[in-house]
Amino acid sequence: MLKLENISYIVEEDGLNKTILDNVSLTFEDGKTYVITGPNGSGKSTLVKLIMGIETPTSGNITLNGVSLDNLEINQRANLGISYAFQQPVKFKGLKVRDLLDWASGKKNDFATLCHYLSMVGLCARDYIDRALDDKLSGGELKRIELAMALCRNAKVNIFDEPEAGIDLWSFENLTNIFKNLKNCINIIVSHQKKILQIADEVILIKQGKVEKTGKYKQIAPLIESNQCNKLRGEHE
């Protein structure tokens, strides 16, 4: 179980304090998928960055299975089982796809295992395991590889910050199936897309740095529309 208690995040902007998140408390239970949504600038990405340790909250506490994360660095949180996928996948010069998947799983994988994970994201292992993680790979290819890395890592908490951003149609259409294969863990997805919102066990609507409402998609949808979160009606709908 992941718990956020009274989390606030305040930054200084032009000499004035600006509140990005204001006293947010949330509980994420094992085996469930959560989608965080809301208007642009509402604090969604900041919230998941605080969980990963990319940013540090001004006040409040974060715990994973009773263990405080407050004084832990990013790598220490990763060692506890927290995985983070950025909006734009990170490139690793000098590494091959097989190296990244071996690192993510913590072991040397045979070809059949690599084929299993890559095929789940629509990539042929024979064509990709020895490819370098560089500019020759498209954004869609890098996004798929990042998803394969999440699948083979078996993390306790998987965080995806707008996983649909910049990906090809195949990847988007299969995202929901990939998330469904991430079981016995906590999945936290930042997204505006209706198809992703619909698979959530719980949707968390954030507005102006506060949790406005949590619940099933059907309960949250009218509020999203009233907040004019127009990305809900995006091109992939």
C-alpha positions in Angstrom: 0.0 0.0 0.0 1.2 3.5 -1.0 0.0 6.4 1.2 0.3 10.1 0.7 -0.6 12.2 3.7 -1.1 15.9 3.6 1.3 16.5 0.7 1.9 20.1 -0.3 4.4 21.4 -2.8 5.1 25.1 -3.0 7.6 26.8 -5.3 8.9 30.4 -5.5 8.0 32.2 -8.7 8.9 35.8 -9.4 9.6 36.3 -5.7 6.2 34.9 -4.7 5.2 31.5 -3.3 3.1 29.4 -5.7 1.2 26.4 -4.4 1.3 23.5 -6.9 -0.2 20.9 -4.6 -2.2 21.7 -1.5 -2.6 19.2 1.3 -3.2 16.1 -0.9 -3.9 12.8 0.9 -4.4 9.6 -1.2 -4.2 5.8 -0.6 -3.2 3.4 -3.4 -3.9 -0.3 -2.8 -2.1 -3.3 -4.2 -3.6 -4.9 -7.3 -5.4 -1.8 -8.5 -5.0 0.7 -11.3 -5.4 4.4 -10.7 -5.6 7.1 -13.3 -4.9 10.7 -12.3 -6.5 13.3 -14.5 -7.4 16.9 -14.5 -6.8 20.2 -16.4 -3.3 21.1 -17.5 -1.3 22.7 -14.8 -3.3 21.1 -12.0 -0.3 19.3 -10.4 -0.8 15.8 -11.8 2.8 15.2 -13.0 4.2 16.9 -10.0 2.3 14.5 -7.8 3.9 11.4 -9.4 7.3 13.0 -9.4 7.0 13.5 -5.6 6.3 9.8 -5.3 9.4 8.9 -7.3 11.6 11.4 -5.5 12.3 13.5 -8.6 10.8 16.4 -6.6 10.6 16.9 -2.8 7.4 17.9 -1.1 7.3 21.1 1.0 5.3 19.2 3.6 3.6 15.8 4.2 4.6 12.2 4.2 4.8 9.3 1.7 5.0 5.7 2.8 5.2 2.4 0.9 4.0 -0.6 2.9 4.7 1.3 6.1 8.2 2.4 5.1 8.7 6.1 4.9 10.0 7.4 1.6 10.6 10.9 2.8 14.4 10.8 3.1 15.1 8.3 0.3 16.8 9.2 -3.0 15.4 8.1 -6.4 17.6 5.0 -6.6 16.6 3.9 -3.1 12.9 4.2 -4.0 13.5 2.2 -7.2 15.2 -0.5 -5.1 12.0 -0.6 -2.9 10.1 -1.4 -6.1 8.9 1.9 -7.6 9.1 2.2 -11.3 8.7 5.5 -13.3 8.0 5.9 -17.0 8.5 9.4 -18.3 6.4 11.2 -20.9 9.4 11.2 -23.2 11.4 7.9 -22.9 15.0 8.3 -21.8 17.8 7.3 -24.2 20.7 5.3 -23.0 23.8 5.7 -25.1 26.0 2.6 -25.3 23.2 0.2 -24.2 21.3 -2.3 -26.3 17.6 -3.2 -25.8 18.6 -6.6 -24.3 20.9 -4.7 -21.7 18.0 -2.5 -20.6 15.6 -5.4 -20.2 18.2 -7.4 -18.3 18.9 -4.5 -16.0 15.2 -3.9 -15.4 14.5 -7.6 -14.5 17.7 -7.9 -12.4 18.9 -11.0 -14.3 20.2 -12.2 -17.6 17.3 -13.2 -19.7 17.3 -15.9 -22.4 15.9 -15.2 -25.9 12.5 -16.7 -25.2 11.9 -14.4 -22.2 13.0 -11.3 -24.1 10.8 -12.4 -27.0 7.9 -12.8 -24.6 8.1 -9.2 -23.2 8.9 -7.5 -26.5 6.1 -9.4 -28.4 3.7 -8.0 -25.7 4.4 -4.5 -26.9 4.4 -5.5 -30.6 8.1 -5.8 -31.3 10.0 -8.7 -32.7 12.9 -9.7 -30.5 15.1 -10.8 -33.4 14.8 -7.3 -34.8 15.3 -5.4 -31.6 17.3 -7.1 -28.8 20.6 -6.0 -30.3 19.4 -2.5 -31.3 21.2 0.4 -29.6 19.0 2.7 -27.5 19.8 5.8 -29.6 18.4 8.4 -32.0 17.8 5.7 -34.7 14.8 4.4 -32.7 11.6 6.3 -33.2 9.6 7.8 -30.3 7.0 5.1 -30.7 9.7 2.3 -30.6 11.3 3.8 -27.5 7.9 4.0 -25.8 7.2 0.4 -26.5 10.6 -0.7 -25.2 10.0 1.4 -22.0 6.7 -0.5 -21.6 8.5 -3.8 -22.0 10.9 -2.8 -19.4 8.0 -2.1 -17.0 6.5 -5.5 -17.7 9.7 -7.4 -17.0 10.6 -5.4 -13.9 7.7 -6.7 -11.8 7.7 -3.5 -9.7 5.5 -3.0 -6.7 4.5 0.5 -8.0 4.4 1.4 -11.7 4.0 5.1 -12.5 3.3 6.1 -16.1 3.2 9.9 -16.8 1.0 10.3 -19.9 2.0 7.0 -21.6 0.0 7.9 -24.7 2.1 11.0 -25.4 3.8 10.8 -28.8 3.2 7.1 -29.5 1.9 5.5 -32.6 -1.6 4.1 -33.1 -0.6 0.5 -32.4 0.9 1.3 -29.1 -2.1 3.3 -28.0 -4.6 0.6 -28.9 -2.6 -1.9 -26.9 -1.8 0.2 -23.9 -4.9 -1.0 -22.0 -3.9 -4.6 -22.5 -0.4 -3.9 -21.3 -1.8 -2.3 -18.1 -4.1 -5.2 -17.6 -1.0 -7.5 -17.6 0.6 -5.5 -14.8 -1.0 -7.4 -11.9 -0.4 -7.8 -8.2 1.0 -4.3 -8.1 -0.1 -0.6 -7.9 -0.4 1.1 -11.3 -0.6 4.9 -11.3 -1.2 6.5 -14.7 -1.4 10.2 -15.5 -3.7 10.5 -18.5 -6.5 12.5 -20.1 -7.5 9.7 -22.5 -11.0 8.2 -22.2 -9.9 4.6 -23.0 -7.3 4.7 -20.3 -9.6 6.4 -17.8 -12.2 3.6 -18.4 -9.9 0.8 -17.3 -9.1 2.4 -13.9 -10.3 0.9 -10.7 -10.3 4.5 -9.4 -10.0 7.8 -11.2 -8.5 10.7 -9.2 -9.5 14.2 -10.4 -7.1 16.9 -9.5 -7.9 20.6 -10.0 -5.8 23.6 -8.9 -3.5 21.4 -6.8 -6.3 19.7 -4.8 -8.1 16.3 -5.1 -11.6 17.3 -6.3 -13.0 13.8 -6.4 -12.1 10.1 -6.6 -14.3 7.3 -7.9 -15.2 5.2 -11.0 -14.9 6.7 -14.4 -18.7 7.1 -14.7 -18.8 9.1 -11.5 -15.9 11.4 -12.5 -16.7 11.9 -16.2 -19.3 14.6 -15.7 -16.9 16.6 -13.6 -14.1 16.2 -16.2 -16.4 17.6 -18.8 -17.5 20.5 -16.7 -13.9 21.3 -16.1 -13.4 21.4 -19.8 -10.7 18.8 -19.8 -10.9 18.6 -23.6 -8.1 16.1 -24.1 -10.7 13.5 -22.9 -12.1 13.8 -26.4 -8.7 13.4 -28.0 -8.0 11.9 -31.4 -7.6 8.4 -30.0 -11.0 8.3 -28.4 
